[in-house]
Amino acid sequence: MGMPYGPGLGALYALPMSNTVVGGTVAPVTAYKPGTGGLPNVGTRFGAQAR
């Protein structure tokens, strides 16, 4: 697998818990990308606070 959006920027994908259990509701995955949706493109550690 490659790195989405290149090795410099990266991306964070949030998988809903319901997608991981048998019989759970399939919900869309959320993608967070630097420089989109109000997220800074440079100057911060993108994803450092993801939990």
Residue, then its C-alpha position, 0 to 999 in steps of 0.5 A: m500500500g502507498m501513502p495517500y497524499g504523499p510522504g510529506l502530508g499524509a492523511l488520517y482516516a477515521l473508521p466508525m466502530s459500527n464498521t468493525v463489528v459483525g452485523g454493524t451498520v456500515a457508515p462512511v469513513t472520514a478522511y482528514k487531510p492537511g490543507t482541507g476543511g480548515l486544517p493547517n497545511v504546514g507548521t503543525r504536527f498533523g495527526a499528533q493528537a488523534r486518539 
